[in-house]
């Protein structure tokens, strides 16, 4: 489940912005974690792509935070990180040792599609015009993110199947 304890029919414009900020924050942190993992596995191109994605999520989060501060100041959040999980962030099992940049970009594209679907679904129960407008902007932003990742994918040469198979580095189970 992507969210828990959020009544979308009661969402205010502030709540919608807070939710969006938290979604971007979670994705940024996950991409940073993946970049670190790829650095440990000596796959610098893949790590660089995950850093690129983390930077994009951070920029979007900062834009949303500035907007939120301008519209609502220091009013406390009603939406918390504990209320969402993997709305846009890649699943932890997406990262693989020796992951290629292409596989990383394919995972990121799935995440952008997942976030788009989340906002499309959320819009179905939205009646408040201000909240609806914010969620439509967020939905449309995810399409732009998909386009961004798609352009990065197009820059890559086709992946060769003969490259390193990550399963070759999986330890066999042993008895204890």
Secondary structure, DSSP 8 states (H G I E B T S, - for coil): --BSS--GGG--HHHHHHHHHHHHHHHHHHHHHHHHHHHHTT-HHHHHHHHHHHHHHHHHHHHHHHHHHHHHTT---S--GGGB-SSSS--GGG--TT--HHHHHHHHHHHHHHHHHHHHHHHTT---HHHHHHHHHHHHHHHHHHHHHHHHHHHS----TTS--GGGGS------
